[in-house]
């Protein structure tokens, strides 16, 4: 289990590219600076997508990523922080 | 030579030269900063096939979501993706032919491979729906919501006889200079 604290959860299960990032963007904008959004996705591509997002967008930081179960993961979890 | 080795001429004439050089460097720096590309992606959408237009909108919505300004320039067959209806009244014979043979909206767009008179497009839509991928129409709506700028090429509209009332609302109209204005200040520019 994760140690990363979060303030809000977005379940993007079942959604495909580019929807997890698009929905997460909408949610993360509703947070206060410094708060963290936990995004649950079933899209394998979302792992790189969230890394790419954090790389180009100065307004967000990716503070954690994990997949469950560790072997043959079915869900991918991303922790996105609205930059302070 | 290290910084400590540099001997500054401390006479007033020497300092004046020094100040001049700093001013020159500052103005050059401002120039470089002005020419920095913006957080922007620009696209030419030339193709009018479902798969290609869809690819354009996936990139557009994705780019907008990650904080980029997005501008899409629709020209030639790409304009078919912006149609809401086809009207033949008031067109000349070639324009009418073009109108009859072109899709009158996104629902009628063919696929670029294995179209088979529209069966391929229907199949692709079904397969995408089964995999929970957003449809082109949803994607376009989303692009709107995310503030993606869509420009319809004035010259193509004119050549193909496409009237404003045939196109969806909220489009801008422009030519090559408007695209270049966006493209040359973008970090990425695509032709689809």
Interface residues (C-beta under 8 A of the other chain):
Chain A: X14 X15 X16 X17 X18 X19 X21 X22 X24 X25 X49 X52 X53 X56 X57 X58 X59 X60
Chain B: X39 X58 X61 X62 X64 X65 X66 X67 X68 X131 X132 X133 X134 X142 X146
